[in-house]
Amino acid sequence: MARKSYQEKLEEVREDVLYMSEVVMERLRMGLSALEQKDTDLATEVMEGDSEVNELYLELEQDCIELLALQQPVASDLRFIASTFKIITDLERIGDLAVNLGEYTHDAEHDRFPDVDVQAMGELTLEMVEDAMIAYDTEDTDGCRELAERDDEIDRFAERASEIVVRDLIERELDSPKEVEQILQDVSRLLLTIRDLERVGDHAVNIAARTLYMVENDDELIY
């Protein structure tokens, strides 16, 4: 394959990765909206849409394999292909986490812990994914480093949420075993939601880390 054609194929892959990220981010927005509104129809749509994300992942995985097989890549192209393969894996996993939000929506009947602002945390993680993909598209290494620092805010949010839940459990008076069981189910669902959103932030950092490696051959954010 001629070098020009090869470079065009690399650019096509980049565009396809950006498209996949748009699909994944839309699924995440839908999952957050379903959870906030207790919209089970929207939640089901998110869950059923996971197959599209998986198909995009498999197609891009094959594209990366073919790019490696068609021509011996130069160092920069090899880093692009390797980083892209890792990035689509992170995007696919974010899609899985959006599906989890849909599943939690089906189980949630009310917000027992209104002081835990799940939507605010969701918006923060969604912005991180969006900014990570902008950095990937524009090869913005400063943006990659800045994004990694923002992950601390997500971690602090998760810690505060856990503290609120523990304090509420200590102060709450429970009247029956049934109420205890319901409380524990609500706590479990909330903590799983917080954990999943924290993981979305982690995947955004992974994308930034791989982008930095792709552009500058710098692995400082990977380890």
N, C-alpha and C positions, 0 to 999 in steps of 0.2 A: 504494500500500500504506500502511495506517495506520501511524503511528509505533509504536504498541504492538506490532503484528504484526511490524514490521521489527525491533524490539528482541528480540522472541522468536526471530526467525530468526537474529539475531546470536548469541544465547545457544546456540541449537542448533548453530551452527557451532563455537563454543568447545568444546562437549561432544564433538563429532565429532573435533575436533583432539586432545583429550585421549584419546579412544578410539584414534585412530591412533597416538598416542605409546605407549600400552600395548602395542599389537601390535608396534610396532617394538622396544621394549625387551625384549619377550619373545623376539623373533627374535635379538636381540643376546645375551641370556642363553643361549639355545640354541646359538648359534654358539660362544660361549666354552666351554660345557660340552662340545660336540662336539670342539672342539680339545683340551681337557684330557684327555678320555677316549678320544680317537682313535675316536670313534663315527661311522662313516661313514653309518649309517642316519639318525642325528639330523642330520648335516650335510646329507644329501640333503633332509630335511624342511625345513630352513632355506632351502635353495636353491629348492625348489619353492614355498615360501610367499611368495616375493617378489611373486608376482602379486597377492596380497591387498593388500599394501602399495601397489602401484602403482594398484590400483583405488580404494583409499581416497584416494590423492593426487588422482586425476583427478576423483573426485566432489567433493572439497573445492575443487579448483581451479574447477570449474563453479559451486559455491555462491558462491565469492568474486566471480566474474564477474557472477552474477545479482544479488548484493547491490549491486554498483556500478551495475548497469543499472536496477534496480527503482526506486530513489529516490536523489536526490542526498544523499549522506551528509553529516552534520555533521563537523567536523574530527576529533573523537575517534573517531567510527565509521569514518571513512576511514583513520585510523591503525591501527585494529584490523584492518580488512580487509587493508590493505597488509602489515602485520606478520604476520598469519596466513598470507597467501600465501607469504611468505618462510619462515616457520617450517615449513610442511608440506613445502616443498622441502628444508629441512635434515633433516627426519624421513625423507623418502624416500631421501635419500642415506645416512643412517645405516643404513637397511634394506639398501641396496646393499652397504655395508661388512660387514654381518652375513653377507650371501651370500658375500662374499670369504672370511670365516672358514670357512664351510662348504667352499669350494673348497680352501683350504689343508689342511683336515682330510683330504681325500681323498689329498693328496700326502704328508702327514707320516707317517712310520713310527715315529719316536722323537724324543725331546727331546735334541738334541745340546748344547744350551746351557742346562742346568738352573739356572744362576745368573741367567738372565733370567726374571723372574717375570711372564710374560705375563698370567696370571690376575689378579694383583694390579693390574696396569695396566688390565686390562679392567674390574675392579670399580670402579676410580676413575672411569673414563670413564662407566660405566653410572650411577653415582651422580650424576655431573654432569648427565647427560641427565634423570634423574629429578628432580633439584632444579631444573633449568631449567624443566621442565614444571609443577612446583609453583609456581614464581614466576609463570609465565604464567597459571595458574589463579587464583592469589590476588592477582595484580598486585603482587608483592613486589619493589619496586625495590631495596631494600637487598640482598636475596638475589641479584638480578641482578649487582650490582657485586661482591659477595663471590665469586660463582661465576667471574667473569672472572679474578679473582686466582688462583684454584685452577688455572687452565690452566698456570701456570708449573710446577706440580708434575708435570704430565704431560710437559711439555717436558724437564724434568730427567730424568725416568725414561727417556725415549727416548734422551737423550744418554748416560746410564749404560749402557743396553743396547748401544748402538753401541760404546762403549769396551770392554765385556766381549767382544763378538764380535771386535773387532780384536785385542785382547790374546790371545785364544784362538788366532786364526789365526797370530799371530806365534810363539807358543810350541809349537804343535802340529807334530809330525813326520808328514809324509804319505809313504806308502810306494808309492803307485801312482797313475797318471792317473785310474783309476776312483774311487779314494778322493777325489782332488782334486775331481772332478766332483760327487760326492755331497755333499762339504762345501760347495761353492759353491751347490748347489741348496738345501741346508738353510739356509745363510746368507741367501740371497735370500728364501726363504719367511719366515724369522724377521723380517728387516728390513721386509718388506712387511706383516707382521702388526703390527709396532710402528708403522709409518707409518699403517696404517688405524685403529688405536686412537687414535693422536694426532689423526687427522682427526675421529673421533667426538667427542673433547673440543672440537675447534674448532667443530663443529656445535652442541654444547651452548652454547658461548659465543655463537654467532650467535643462538641462540634467546633467550638472556638479553638480548642487545643489542637485538633487535627488540621484546622485551617492555618493556624500559626506554623505548624510543622510543614504543611504543604507549601507555604509561601517562603518561609525563611529557613527551613530545615532546622527548626528550633523546637525541641521537645520539652521545654520547661513546664508547660501546662499539662503534659500527658502523665507525668509521674508525680 
